[in-house]
Amino acid sequence: MRDGTELDFEELRAQAQAAIESAGRTQSEVAEALGVHRSAVSRALHTAGPKFQELQRRIIRLLTPYRINRHVYFKAERDEP
């Protein structure tokens, strides 16, 4: 990951998983450091989408020099008459 990288939900999940693998930490160790259950970490590493994005961001923040900021965008499209 590089500074300024934009991530979708699947990429965020993959980066959280990569952070744990690169740090050589177990899911249990990460869960303890974040004050969550190991099963929550496991689900966050295997499930992409909005439900686990906050935990995935916390994992990345804990184990890498990166902070993941959330940006939401909406796009207006005109209906054809």
N, C-alpha and C positions, 0 to 999 in steps of 0.2 A: 504494500500500500504506500502511496505517496501523498504528500501534502496537497490538499485540494481535490483529492479523488472523490467523485460522486458515486454513491453506492445505492443499488436497489435493495429490496428486502433479501433476495437470495445472496447477493454479494456481501451484505452485512452479516448474514449467518455464516458464510464461508470465512470471512475475516475473523469473526469471533472464534471459530473452530481453529483457524490457523494460528491465532494468538496463543491459544492454550498449547497447541502442539509445539510451537516455536519456543515457548517459555519452559517446556518440559514439565508442566504442572499437570496434576490430575484434576478431574472434574470435582472430586471431593475437596481438594485444596482450594480451588477457585470458589467453590460454594461456601466454604468456611470463611474465606477472606471477604466475601460479599454479604455474608449473613443470610444466605438462602439455602434451600435443600439441594442436595446433589441432583435429584431428579429434575429440578427446575433448570439447572445448568444443562443437563442432558437434553431436555426438550428444546432449550434455546439453541443448542448446537445442531439439532436435527429438524427444526421447524422454521421455515422462513415466513415472514409476514408481520403484521403490526402487533400481534399478541406478545411476542418475545423481543421486540426491538429494543426496549429499555434495558433489559438484562444483557442483550448482546452488546449494546453500547457500553455498559458498565464493565463487561469482560474485557473489551478492547481497551478501555481507559485504564483498567488495572494492570494489564500486561504489556502495553505498548506505550510509546510516547505520544499517541494520538488521542484526541478528543473528537468524538463523532457528534456533530451538530445536526439536529433534525430540521429539515426544510420541507415545507408542504407547498405544493404548487397546484393551482387550479387553472384550467384552460377553458376559455369561452369559445364556443362554436355556434355559429348561426344556423338555425334550422332553415332548410330550403322551403320556400313557400309552395 
